[in-house]
Amino acid sequence: MKEAFFNLPITEDERKVRNYKQYVLIIYDITDTKKRNKLSKILSGFGERVQFSAFEAILTKQQFQKMQKMLNGVLEDDDKVRIYKIRGTGAVTIYGKGELVTDNETIFV
């Protein structure tokens, strides 16, 4: 077991310019293989796969909105996707293999 911590402070200046970052966890249950692969490709452009159906990312508000727009073009009402936005300070407990996603520059596909 590992404890991993992150701290993404939001100052008033960052909030005004809308470039503060947030930790994002995206989980999904998509039965259609073609759609699941397309979703996975989109998400890999924004973050890291941490489980078969889970991605973690650290995104600005603009990056998050871009990701949402791309997902809206793929997802339908019968799909199951959840996105958790976590701001500020937090911790993740990791059992087995895996590391916490860090705030690296991400290349968008």
Beta strands, then each sheet from edge to edge (+ up, - down):
strand 1: 2-8
strand 2: 21-29
strand 3: 48-51
strand 4: 54-60
strand 5: 80-86
strand 6: 88-94
sheet 1: 1+ 6-
sheet 2: 3+ 4- 2+ 5-
end
